Every structure is written in structure tokens, then in C-alpha cells.
Amino acid sequence: MISHPPPSFAAPIGRLTLARRRFLHGLAALPWSAGAADAIVLEPAGKSSIRPRPLVFPADHGAHPDTRIEWWYVTGTVGVDSSAAEAGSASADRCGFQVTFFRSRTAVAADQPSRFAAKQLLFAHAALTDLKQGRLKHDQRIARSGFGIAEAAVGDTALALRGWGLIREARQGGSRYRARVGSDSAGFAFDFNFDTTQPLLLQGNAGYSRKGPQPEQASHYYSQPQLAVSGTLTRDGAALPVRGTAWLDHEWSDSLLDPDAVGWDWIGMNLADGGALTAFRLRSADGGTVYAGGSFRAAGGAVRNFAADEVRFVPGRVWTSPQSRARYPVEWTIETPAGRYTVKSLLNAQELDSRTSTGAIYWEGLSELRNESGQRVGVGYLEMTGYAARLSL
């Protein structure tokens, strides 16, 4: 880990090539475990260091390398024809996108002196849901921290992984994030700015978010809803100016999954009136709920956090992946203290195969939120894990 932002997102080609060779030569020294995709061994779950405490910014925007797992997660929707997209036109050229950076502490001892010891690993996923083409494009990255390949700054958000990056800078009264992602193989790239329009949303008890019935099953977790997106989307070689709205989550933990949980279902929805809705549940093998939670904040209002017994996920229409054969509910009824909603995927085929990085197959995609009258009241992302195979975290 580093204590200052990387100087740039991309290193010179020669430097990247050398760094990549070093990384490949060092792969033999990594600890591996048997199973799907030979996942790298992370530090076993132990006593959690996560306790209720005030979050401190900008320090808590940065990495927390003393915790087992951490992620920065940005999802959103942009319109190539912004005026049509904002008007909700059926002909609007709209795309959903997500970019996620993960940091994981491995089983390698912290006092291991070798620079090649894989103490921290960085992963990244990026995806583009192209509604006009009816396609999902995605790519992924993985590298050990260091050697100019992968960095996660302590003290503020500054992430870099093999040419991809996410950096935060302070603006008067808020933040601007910049994300740069490019994939020649998948045929997309984006260079987006995300400007805050609202205060931070601290999930749970002032940022301490319970994730299970046991006290150690918790995370520190905050969101940045209603981010204003501007920038350039490159799709099939064409660079296009876009505007839209995004959502950012930052979460870090030592232990998230109860032994009875196989995965989770989660939504983060930007509401058309400026509000924000989060709901999640940890799911058991029989489809029941191990634990649940979420929050609602009206535009300009206070946060209303949901207790575990106040959130209910009811699956609706199911889509079967032709690749994994996993069966995903792509429509849900979700009951919360803020209302009863229907969540509908805007494209069924939004399954991501990340077995070469995080070792999991999961569904994550652009979806809409409708109220009980059937009116669309929000757009955001639905995530479903543990359907193709039990999630190990």
C-alpha cells in the first residue's frame, strides 16, 4: 500500500511490460488453493477489528490494509443522447456501467520482508451494459500490490491497477472522483468524472453496518448516491460524450458472510426525486434470509436505516444463464419501511464470470425501480451472488 496518490493512471509501456513480467515470474510464489479458478488464499477469518467508531474523512476514503477485504464500487447509467435519456425516451441510447476495485489481505504474514510477498492483492471488474445493442461487455484485472502495477492509497481514494484507475479529489463542499477504464478485448473504455451532489450517506449505525446475526459480521460502509456523471464513453472505437447519474459504495470488513449464507442480493437505487434506496439480504441455500438491512434517504432528508426484520426480498421472474446454468431472479418485489417496490432488470444477460480474478460468477446489472402503481421511480443496480456456486468470502 502507498500513502499518497499514484502520479498517474498509466505507466509507460516499457515500465508496464517489465512490471507485468515481474508479476508473472512471481506467480509461482503465490499461495493457491484448490477449487474453481484456483483462487488465491486470502487471510482466514479471525477476530474482527470492525467496531462502531466515527468515520473520519478524507482518511476513510482511502484503503484500510489492516482489514481482510475492501472494495470501492461505482455503478451508474449514462445517456449518449443526454437530452433523450433524461426525458426517459424509449429511443435514448443509454448504457449502464460499473467499475469495482477490490483489495484483499492474503495469508502471507505481514512481517514477511520480501518485496515479492503477496501481502495485498488488488482486483478490478468493469462492465458496460449496452441497452441499444442488448449486450453486456466486461473485463477484469488482478495483481499484487506494488511494482508500479497495483496501488491502493492510504489516506484518500487513489487506486491504480494495470492502467485502470479511480482517484478522488476534494471540491468545495464535496468530492470529484475520476475513473479511467479501458478494455481492447471487450471493446469499450470510459473516462468519467463523478461529482457529488449530496452529503455522504453513512450506512448502518453511522457507517457501522451489521451483515449478520453475530457482532463480528459487520463492515464499515458508506455510499455516495446521486453522483453527477460527465465524460467520454468509447464504444467499438467511437468516443462519445455522455452524462448521467452514478452511485458509489466503499466498504471494508474482516468478516461478512455468516456460515449459513451462500451469497447475497443487493440493490442501490438513485430515485428520480433525488432520494436514495439501499436494500440487501444475506441468502441461505434454501433461498431464505439469514440477515437483511438497508436504508432510505429522501432528497435533503435524514437517513432511515432498516432493521433486519424490516426488509423482505420476494423473487419473481427467473432467467437462466446459458453459460453457467445459474438461475437468477431478474425481477423482485422488495418490501421496506420506505415502501414496497418492484425491481426489474433492463437486460437479462448481465452475468459476470470473474473466475480469473475473484473466483466467482455473479449477476450484476442495470435495473429499474417501480412503485406499487407501476411507475418507474428510480434506476440503479441489482447484484446477486452465490447462485452459480456458494460464495466464499
N, C-alpha and C positions, 0 to 999 in steps of 0.2 A: 504494500500500500504506500501511497505517497501523501505528503502533507500539503501539497499545492496543486493547482490545476495543471494538467498536461499542457504544454505550449501550443499544441495544435492537435487536430483530429487525425491527421495522416502524416506518417513519416515518409521520407524519401524512399523511392522504390528499392534502392540498394540496401538501405537500412532494414526495411521490412523483410526483404528476402533473407538477409543474414539472420534477422531475429526469428523468422519462421524456421530456418534450418536449425537454429539452436533449440527451438521448441520441439521440433520433430526428433532431433537427436536425443533430447531429454525425455521423450515419452516413455522409453523403456524403464526409466526410474520412477514413473508414477505408480501409485498403488491402484490396482484394478480389482474389481470383484466380478464374480460370475453373474450371469443374468442378462437381461435384454440390453443390448448395446454395450456390454462390459462397462457399466457405469463406474466412474471414478469413486473411490471410497471417500466419503465425507466423514467428518468427525462424528463419532457416535453420540446420540443424545445423552445428555447427562443432566446435572443440576442446572436449572435455568438461571441466568443472570438478569432476566427481564423482571422488573418490579415497577410498580407505579412511581413515576417521577415526572417533574415538569420537563417537557421537551424544550431544548434551547437552540435557537436559530441565530446564525446560519449553521452552527456546528452540526445539528442533527439533519441538515440536508445532505451531509457527507456520509462516507462509509463508516461502518462500525465493525472493524475487523475482529473484535473480540467476540462477536456473536457468530453462530453457526451458519446462518443463511440470511440473505438480504436481497431485496430487489427494488428497482425503480421501473415503473410500468406506466407507459403513456399510450392511451388509445384515443381515437377520435374519428371524426368524419370531415371531409373536405369536399368542396364543390369546385370543379374545373370551371363551370359557368356559375360563379358565386351567386349572381342575382337569381338565377333559376333555382339553385339549391336552397337558398334562403326562403324562397317562396314556396318550397315544397313541390315544385313541378315534377311530374312523372318523367319528363324528358331530361331532367337535370342529370349531368354527368357527375355522379357522386362516387366517392371512394371512402372506405374505412381503412384505417391503418393502426398498427400497433408496433411499438418497439419496447423491448424489455431487456434490461441489464440485470444479471444475477451475479451475486458474489457469494461464494461458499468457502468456508474454512474446512480444510481437509484433516485427515487423521495424522498428518505429519506433525511432529512435535514443534511447538512454537520456538523452542531454543535450538532447533536444527540449524547449524551455521551455514550450510551450503546455499549459495545463491540459486542453485538449480532445484532446491527442495520445493515441491509444490504445496506451500502452506496455504495459499489462497488461489482459488480458481475463479475466472470470470467467464460467464456465458452470455450470449445475447441472442434474442429472437427478433425478427422483423417480418411483418406481413402486410400485404396490401389486398384489400377486398375490393375488387373492381366490379361494381354493380352493373355497369353498362355492358361489360364483356361477360359477366356472370362467372368470374374466375377469382380464385384465391392464389396469390403468389407469396412465397415465403422463403426465408433463408435463415441461417443460424451461424454462430461463431462460438469458439471455445479456445481458451488459452490460460496458462498460468500467469499470475500477476508478475510484472517485471519485464526486463529486457526490451523495453520500448514497444512491447506488443499489447499489453493489457495493463491498465491502471485504473484504480478507483480511489479518488482523493478522500482524505480525512479532512473535515472542516467545512466542506461545501460540496455540492454536486459537481463532479468533474470526472466523467467516465470515458475511457477510450479502449477500444478492443478491435485490433486489426482493421483500422480505417473507419470504424463506426464510432460515434461519439454522442454524448449528452452532457451539456455544460449549463450551469445556472449562473446568471449574474444579477446582482441586486439592481432594482429600479426603484425610483421614488414611490414608496407605498406598496411595493410588491417585487415581483421577480420576472425575469425573462429567461426561459430555457431555450436552448438551441439543440436540435437533433439532426445529425447527418448520418444517413444510412444509404448504402449502395450495393446492389447485387447484379453483377453481369449475368450470372446463371439464371436468375429469376426474372430479369428484365425490368427492374424498377429501381428507383432511387428517390430519396426525398431529402430536402434541406429545409427544415421547418423551424420557425420561431413560435414559442408558446408564451403568451403574455398573460399574467394573472389579472383577473378582473374582480376577484373576491378574496377575502381573507382565507388563510389556511383552514381546513376542516379537520379537526383532531378527532379521530375515530375512537370509540370506546370511552373510557374514563380519561379525558384529557390526553389522548394519544396512547393509553394503555388498553389494548384490545384483547379481550378474552377470546380464545379459539377452541375451548374445550372445557369439560367439567372440572379438570384438575387445574390448580393455580399455576403450575409451570407451563401450561398450554396457553401461551399468550404471546403477543408481539407488541412492539411499538409501531404505530401505524397512523399516518396522516394522508390526506388527499388534497389535491388542488383541482377542484371542479371548475367548469366553465372557463377554461383557458381559451384565449383567442388565438387562432392559428393563422399564420401567413407564411408564404414561402413558395418553393418550387417543387413540383412533383414531376419526375422523369419517368415516363411510361413508354416502353417499347421504343426508346430513342428520342421521344419528343418531350421537351422541357415545357411544363405548363405552370403558370401562376395559379395558386389556389388560396382559398380562405375557408375557415371552418371553425370548429369547436372541439376541444380535447379535454381529457381527464388524466391526471397524474396521481399515481399511488406510490408511496415509499413506505416499505415495511421491513422490519428486521426482527429476528427471533432466534431462540435456541431450540424451541420445540413447538411445532404447530399441530401435528396430527395425533389425535387420540388413537390408541391401538385398535379401536373398533371402527375407525374411519378408513374408507378406501379412497376417498377423494372429496372434492367439494364442488358446489355450484355457487356462482357469484355473479352479481350484476353491479355495474357502476353507470348510472344514467344521468346525463345532463338534461334537465327539464326545459321545455320551451319557455317557461315563465322565469327562468333564472335559478330555479331550485336544483337540488342535487339529492339523488336517492341511491343508497347503497344497501344491498341485502346479500347475505351469504348463509350457507349451511354446510356443515361437515356431514358427509353422507356415509351410511353404513352399507355393507354388502347387500342387504336385502332392500335397499332403497329408502330406508328410514333415515331419520335425522339424529345425529349424535349431538350436535350443538348448532346454534344459529345466532345471527345477530345482524346488525346493520345500523343505518342512520338516515335521517332526513333533515335537510336544511332548506327552508324557503329562502328566496332571494331577500337578502338583508335581514334574515331572521336568525334565531339561535338554533343550535344543533339539537335534535331529538334523537338520542341513541335508543336502540331497541334491545330489550331483554331477550334472552334465549328462547323464551316461550311465546314471544310476540311475533315471530316470523314463521311463515309456513310456505313451502315450495310444493306446488302440485304439478306434476308433469303432464304435458299434453301431447301434441303430435310428435312422433318419433321419426328420425331419419337414420338410416343405416349406412355407415361408411363403406363404400366398395373396396377400400384399401384394407382397413383394419377389421371390418365387420362389427365394429363397436356400434351400439345403438344409442343415439343421443336424443333426448327430448329437445327439439328446437323451438318448441312453444311451451310456455309455463304460465300458470297462474300463481302470483306471489301476493300473499296477504301480509300486510304490515300495519302498524299503528297509523301510518300516514295514508293508508288506502289499500284497495285491492286492485291489482294491475295484471295485465297480460303482457308478457314479453314474447316477441316474435322475431325469429331470425330473419334477416333480409337476404340471406343466401344460405342454403342448407350446407353446402360443401365448404365449411370453414374449419376443417380438422387440420391440425399441425402435427407433423411427425418430427419430433425433436430427439430421437433416439441417439443421434450422433453428438448431442450436447448434454441436455439434462436427462436423457434416457427415458423420456415419456412421450406418449401420444396423447394429445388432448384436443378439445374443441374450444375455439375462442373466436368470436366473431361479432360483426356489426349487427345490432338488433334494435328494434323499436319498442317503445313502451306505450301501452294504451290503457286508458282508464276504463271504468265499468260501462261507460256509454259507448265504448269502441273508438273514442277519439284519440289520435296519437298525441301524446303529451311529452314525449321525450325520446332521445336517441342515445345509444351508448353501446357498451359491450357486455356480452354474456360469456362467461368462462365455465367450462365443465371439465373436470379432471377425474381420473380413476374409472373411466368407462371401458377403455381398451384393456387396461390392466390396473391392478391395485397401485396407487401412487405411494412411492417410498420417499419420505422427506424427514 
